[in-house]
Amino acid sequence: MQLGSFEPHRVTHLPVLVLHAHSSCNCRCVMCDIWKTAETKSLRLSDLEPHLSSMRSLGVRWVVFTGGEPLLNPALPSVCAALRQEGIRLTLLTTGLLLKKQARDIAASFDDIIVSLDGPESIHNSIRRVENAFAVIQAGVAEVKELNPRIRITARTTVQKANCLYLRETVQAAKSIGLDAISFLAADVESEAFNRSLVWPVARQNQVALSISDLPALEIEIKALLRECAAEIRTGFIAESPEKLHRILNHFRAHLGLAHSSAPQCNAPWTSAVVETDGTVRPCFFHPPIGNIRQANLEEVINSRKALEFRATLDIAKNDICRRCVCSLNYRS
């Protein structure tokens, strides 16, 4: 393709930036391999400072910290302080295990927090494979809320074999912790994301994904959730619409070859980017890298020939990665 044909895909406004703050994790979740990483890497202020001018030029307005566990990064408060000076909204994705210990820094640094919640107490603890994980989250949420009552703390639940029968109980668990909302997404078992050097073998996928015999039970649970938690859906305490909740069921049906997989509405490659702890830049969690901020500034990476060609040739509706996506972004300013 001629370079001129890429121009419509040049990004001049990148409102969302996802930063991997730390490469390892303090949970041992059954649906993730991040905790298995042998090498620990952290995003330092010195890694970010050379790219602040690019962030201004690109109009970055929202930074989401992910990992691993971002709170394992001792430099996180200084990174947050630098971004706060730029007037950027800061969101923390966390296991919640360090909320109480670091409550003062967290309450002062972040606009909102998303805590991983995998079910009611016993289910959550078994999936996370951390003793008393639920109680630790509950104490941490209370501590942060006491220091900053205005901070919004929500839950994100990854639906999988071990918790698919407990969606309603998970909603009640989120309320009992004092959270402001909850969202649900299907477990990803087919990509190379989340520290998988290779796609999981079928036997490993089957430990997390639903089987044919699990599907009717999840369908019943979703219908019960829609019926019994209609008020929570209407008020937004449950973030997903009925259509999006049914997409979770269809995701697992498609994984088993019983349904057609369809890509969600998404504009992530044109409105956001993901920066990993080693500087690797991806258009989203799942697609291959487009560059590295240790070799060029962020703006140059976002509009490199590789990045432009990727966006110009990406057909989301037909792309296999997009069709299997469990975590899309459809950003509207």
C-alpha positions as CSV (number, residue, x, y, z in Angstrom):
1,M,0.0,0.0,0.0
2,Q,1.1,3.5,-0.7
3,L,2.0,5.7,2.3
4,G,-0.6,8.3,1.3
5,S,-3.4,5.7,1.6
6,F,-2.5,5.5,5.3
7,E,-3.3,9.1,6.1
8,P,-6.9,8.6,7.1
9,H,-5.6,6.3,9.8
10,R,-3.0,8.7,11.3
11,V,-3.9,9.3,14.9
12,T,-4.0,12.9,16.0
13,H,-6.0,12.4,19.1
14,L,-5.4,9.4,21.5
15,P,-7.6,10.0,24.5
16,V,-6.9,6.7,26.3
17,L,-3.5,5.2,27.3
18,V,-3.2,1.9,29.2
19,L,0.1,1.5,31.1
20,H,1.3,-1.8,32.5
21,A,2.8,-0.6,35.8
22,H,4.2,-3.9,37.0
23,S,4.8,-7.2,35.3
24,S,4.0,-9.6,38.2
25,C,1.0,-10.2,40.4
26,N,0.1,-11.0,44.0
27,C,-2.7,-13.5,43.0
28,R,-2.4,-16.9,41.4
29,C,-5.6,-16.9,39.4
30,V,-6.7,-20.0,37.5
31,M,-7.6,-18.0,34.4
32,C,-4.3,-16.0,34.1
33,D,-0.6,-16.7,33.7
34,I,0.7,-13.3,34.7
35,W,1.7,-14.5,38.2
36,K,4.0,-17.1,36.6
37,T,6.3,-14.5,35.2
38,A,9.9,-15.0,36.4
39,E,11.2,-11.5,35.6
40,T,9.8,-8.5,37.5
41,K,9.6,-5.2,35.6
42,S,8.2,-1.9,36.7
43,L,7.2,1.3,34.8
44,R,9.4,4.1,36.2
45,L,8.9,7.8,36.1
46,S,12.1,8.0,33.9
47,D,10.5,5.6,31.4
48,L,7.5,7.9,31.1
49,E,9.0,11.4,31.2
50,P,10.4,11.4,27.7
51,H,6.9,10.8,26.3
52,L,4.9,13.4,28.2
53,S,5.2,15.8,25.3
54,S,3.8,13.1,23.0
55,M,1.0,12.6,25.4
56,R,0.2,16.3,25.3
57,S,0.4,16.4,21.5
58,L,-1.9,13.4,21.2
59,G,-4.3,14.7,23.8
60,V,-4.1,11.8,26.2
61,R,-6.9,12.5,28.8
62,W,-7.2,9.1,30.6
63,V,-4.5,6.7,31.8
64,V,-5.5,3.3,33.0
65,F,-2.9,1.4,35.1
66,T,-2.9,-2.4,34.7
67,G,-0.4,-5.2,35.2
68,G,0.2,-7.6,36.8
69,E,-0.6,-5.7,40.0
70,P,0.2,-2.0,39.6
71,L,0.4,-1.5,43.3
72,L,3.5,-3.7,43.5
73,N,5.4,-0.9,41.7
74,P,7.0,1.4,44.3
75,A,7.3,4.2,41.8
76,L,3.6,4.3,41.1
77,P,2.9,7.4,43.3
78,S,5.5,9.5,41.5
79,V,4.3,8.3,38.1
80,C,0.7,9.3,39.1
81,A,1.9,12.7,40.4
82,A,3.5,13.5,37.0
83,L,0.3,12.6,35.2
84,R,-1.9,14.4,37.6
85,Q,0.1,17.6,36.7
86,E,-1.0,17.1,33.1
87,G,-4.6,17.0,34.2
88,I,-5.1,13.4,33.2
89,R,-7.7,11.1,34.7
90,L,-6.2,8.1,36.4
91,T,-7.8,4.7,36.8
92,L,-6.3,1.7,38.8
93,L,-7.0,-1.9,37.8
94,T,-6.1,-4.0,40.9
95,T,-6.5,-7.3,42.7
96,G,-7.4,-5.2,45.7
97,L,-5.0,-7.0,48.1
98,L,-2.9,-3.9,48.7
99,L,-5.7,-1.3,49.0
100,K,-5.6,-1.1,52.7
101,K,-1.8,-1.0,53.0
102,Q,-1.5,1.8,50.4
103,A,-4.8,3.5,51.0
104,R,-3.4,7.0,51.6
105,D,-1.4,7.1,48.3
106,I,-4.3,5.5,46.4
107,A,-6.9,7.9,47.8
108,A,-4.8,10.8,46.7
109,S,-3.7,9.5,43.3
110,F,-6.6,8.0,41.5
111,D,-10.0,9.1,40.2
112,D,-11.4,5.6,40.2
113,I,-10.5,2.0,40.9
114,I,-11.6,-1.2,39.4
115,V,-11.2,-4.2,41.7
116,S,-11.2,-7.8,40.4
117,L,-14.0,-9.7,42.0
118,D,-14.6,-13.3,41.0
119,G,-17.6,-14.2,43.0
120,P,-19.0,-14.4,46.6
121,E,-16.3,-14.9,49.2
122,S,-15.5,-18.6,49.0
123,I,-15.6,-18.6,45.2
124,H,-13.5,-15.5,44.9
125,N,-10.8,-16.9,47.3
126,S,-10.7,-20.2,45.5
127,I,-10.2,-18.6,42.1
128,R,-7.6,-16.2,43.3
129,R,-5.9,-18.9,45.3
130,V,-5.2,-16.4,48.1
131,E,-6.5,-17.0,51.6
132,N,-8.9,-14.3,52.9
133,A,-8.6,-12.4,49.6
134,F,-12.2,-11.3,49.8
135,A,-12.0,-10.0,53.3
136,V,-8.7,-8.1,52.5
137,I,-10.5,-6.4,49.6
138,Q,-13.4,-5.4,51.8
139,A,-11.1,-3.9,54.4
140,G,-9.2,-2.1,51.7
141,V,-12.2,-0.6,50.0
142,A,-13.5,0.7,53.4
143,E,-10.1,2.3,54.1
144,V,-9.8,4.1,50.8
145,K,-13.5,5.2,50.9
146,E,-12.9,6.7,54.4
147,L,-9.9,8.7,53.1
148,N,-11.6,9.8,49.9
149,P,-15.4,9.3,50.0
150,R,-15.8,10.6,46.4
151,I,-13.5,8.0,44.8
152,R,-15.5,5.5,42.6
153,I,-14.6,1.9,43.3
154,T,-16.2,-0.8,41.0
155,A,-15.8,-4.5,40.5
156,R,-14.9,-6.4,37.3
157,T,-15.8,-10.1,37.2
158,T,-14.3,-12.5,34.7
159,V,-17.0,-15.2,34.0
160,Q,-15.6,-18.7,33.7
161,K,-16.4,-22.3,34.6
162,A,-15.7,-21.8,38.3
163,N,-18.1,-18.9,38.9
164,C,-20.7,-19.0,36.1
165,L,-23.4,-20.1,38.4
166,Y,-22.9,-17.2,40.9
167,L,-23.5,-14.0,38.9
168,R,-26.3,-12.9,41.2
169,E,-24.4,-13.7,44.3
170,T,-21.4,-11.8,42.9
171,V,-23.6,-8.7,42.5
172,Q,-24.7,-9.0,46.1
173,A,-21.0,-9.5,47.1
174,A,-20.1,-6.3,45.4
175,K,-22.8,-4.5,47.3
176,S,-21.6,-6.0,50.6
177,I,-18.1,-4.7,50.0
178,G,-19.4,-1.2,49.4
179,L,-18.6,-1.0,45.7
180,D,-20.3,1.4,43.4
181,A,-20.9,-0.9,40.4
182,I,-19.9,-4.2,38.8
183,S,-19.2,-5.3,35.2
184,F,-18.9,-8.8,33.7
185,L,-16.8,-10.1,30.9
186,A,-16.1,-13.5,29.5
187,A,-12.8,-15.3,30.3
188,D,-10.3,-15.2,27.4
189,V,-8.8,-18.6,26.8
190,E,-7.7,-18.4,23.2
191,S,-5.3,-15.5,22.9
192,E,-1.6,-15.0,23.8
193,A,-2.4,-12.1,26.1
194,F,-1.9,-12.2,29.9
195,N,1.7,-13.6,29.8
196,R,0.9,-16.6,27.6
197,S,3.9,-17.3,25.5
198,L,1.7,-19.6,23.4
199,V,-2.0,-20.2,23.1
200,W,-3.2,-22.5,25.9
201,P,-3.6,-26.2,24.8
202,V,-7.2,-27.4,24.7
203,A,-6.9,-29.2,28.1
204,R,-5.9,-25.9,29.8
205,Q,-8.6,-24.0,28.0
206,N,-11.2,-26.5,29.2
207,Q,-10.2,-25.8,32.9
208,V,-11.5,-22.2,32.5
209,A,-13.9,-22.2,29.5
210,L,-17.5,-23.6,29.9
211,S,-18.3,-27.0,28.6
212,I,-21.4,-27.9,26.6
213,S,-23.0,-29.1,29.9
214,D,-22.3,-25.8,31.6
215,L,-24.1,-23.6,28.9
216,P,-27.7,-24.2,30.0
217,A,-26.8,-23.4,33.6
218,L,-25.2,-20.1,32.6
219,E,-28.2,-19.2,30.4
220,I,-30.5,-19.8,33.4
221,E,-28.2,-17.7,35.6
222,I,-28.2,-14.8,33.1
223,K,-32.0,-14.9,32.8
224,A,-32.3,-14.9,36.6
225,L,-29.9,-12.0,36.8
226,L,-31.9,-10.0,34.3
227,R,-35.1,-10.7,36.2
228,E,-33.9,-10.3,39.8
229,C,-31.4,-7.5,39.3
230,A,-33.4,-5.4,36.8
231,A,-33.1,-2.4,39.1
232,E,-29.3,-2.7,39.2
233,I,-29.2,-2.9,35.4
234,R,-31.5,0.1,35.1
235,T,-29.5,2.3,37.5
236,G,-26.2,1.2,36.1
237,F,-24.9,-0.7,39.1
238,I,-24.6,-3.6,36.7
239,A,-22.7,-2.0,33.8
240,E,-23.7,-4.4,31.0
241,S,-27.0,-4.2,29.1
242,P,-29.0,-7.4,28.6
243,E,-27.5,-7.7,25.2
244,K,-23.9,-7.6,26.5
245,L,-24.7,-10.2,29.2
246,H,-26.0,-12.5,26.5
247,R,-22.8,-11.9,24.5
248,I,-20.9,-13.7,27.3
249,L,-23.0,-16.8,26.8
250,N,-22.5,-16.6,23.0
251,H,-18.7,-16.2,23.5
252,F,-18.6,-19.6,25.2
253,R,-20.9,-21.1,22.6
254,A,-18.7,-19.8,19.8
255,H,-15.6,-21.2,21.6
256,L,-17.3,-24.7,21.5
257,G,-18.2,-24.3,17.8
258,L,-21.9,-24.0,18.6
259,A,-22.4,-20.3,17.5
260,H,-20.9,-17.7,15.2
261,S,-18.4,-15.4,16.9
262,S,-19.0,-11.7,16.1
263,A,-16.7,-8.8,16.9
264,P,-18.1,-6.1,19.3
265,Q,-18.1,-2.5,18.4
266,C,-14.6,-1.2,19.0
267,N,-12.4,1.7,18.1
268,A,-9.5,0.9,20.4
269,P,-6.7,1.0,17.7
270,W,-7.7,4.5,16.8
271,T,-8.4,5.9,20.3
272,S,-6.1,4.1,22.6
273,A,-2.8,2.2,23.0
274,V,-1.3,-0.3,25.5
275,V,2.2,0.2,26.8
276,E,3.9,-2.7,28.5
277,T,6.6,-2.5,31.2
278,D,9.4,-3.2,28.6
279,G,8.2,-0.4,26.4
280,T,6.3,-2.5,23.9
281,V,3.3,-0.7,22.4
282,R,0.2,-2.6,21.2
283,P,-3.0,-1.2,19.7
284,C,-4.9,-3.2,22.3
285,F,-4.2,-6.1,24.7
286,F,-4.6,-8.7,22.0
287,H,-3.1,-7.5,18.8
288,P,0.7,-7.7,18.0
289,P,3.0,-4.9,18.9
290,I,3.4,-1.8,16.7
291,G,6.6,-0.5,18.2
292,N,8.5,0.4,21.4
293,I,8.7,3.6,23.3
294,R,12.4,2.9,24.1
295,Q,13.2,3.2,20.4
296,A,11.0,6.2,19.5
297,N,8.7,8.6,21.2
298,L,5.1,7.6,21.8
299,E,3.7,9.8,19.0
300,E,6.2,8.3,16.5
301,V,5.2,4.8,17.5
302,I,1.5,5.4,17.3
303,N,1.9,6.8,13.7
304,S,4.8,4.6,12.5
305,R,4.4,2.9,9.2
306,K,3.7,-0.4,11.0
307,A,0.9,1.2,13.1
308,L,-0.6,3.0,10.1
309,E,-0.6,-0.2,8.0
310,F,-2.2,-2.1,10.8
311,R,-5.1,0.3,11.2
312,A,-5.5,0.7,7.5
313,T,-5.9,-3.0,6.9
314,L,-7.8,-3.9,10.1
315,D,-11.3,-5.1,9.4
316,I,-12.7,-5.6,12.9
317,A,-15.8,-7.5,11.8
318,K,-13.7,-10.1,10.0
319,N,-10.5,-10.2,12.1
320,D,-10.2,-13.5,14.1
321,I,-8.7,-11.7,17.1
322,C,-11.4,-9.1,17.2
323,R,-14.1,-11.7,16.8
324,R,-12.9,-13.5,19.8
325,C,-12.4,-10.3,21.9
326,V,-13.7,-10.3,25.4
327,C,-12.5,-6.7,26.4
328,S,-13.3,-4.2,23.7
329,L,-13.2,-0.4,23.8
330,N,-15.7,1.8,22.0
331,Y,-14.6,5.2,23.1
332,R,-16.8,8.3,22.7
333,S,-15.5,11.7,23.8
